[in-house]
Amino acid sequence: MTDKYEQASEVFQLLSHPARLQILDELRRDPACVCHLEAVLNKPQAYVSQQLRVLREAGAVSDRRDGLFVTYRLVDGQVEQLLEEVLGPAGSRTEPVACPCPRCDAE
């Protein structure tokens, strides 16, 4: 029975950080590269990468390298469900002005 509470506590700790919550909210809309998340959060690369590392180690996101860009995606269904309950429907992808990634640059 204690394991259930430990696991729930870990999920809530993961979601309790505003930047991680914003990253997860963005990733539930669409996979995104670090530079896209930097532009959305208006935070430096090192800060965004640090939060992504925490999310990746927790198993909430996965990454895939594509040349110079690393794309992250939300892979934890429980986290996605909690975000839906707390934040509502995902809506459309944020389109930051200052994102140089090929995906944003092509749009």
Secondary structure, 3 states (H helix, E strand, C coil): CHHHHHHHHHHHHHHCCHHHHHHHHHHHHCCEEHHHHHHHHCCCHHHHHHHHHHHHHCCCEEEEEECCEEEEEECCHHHHHHHHHHHCCCCCCCCCCCCCCHHHHHC
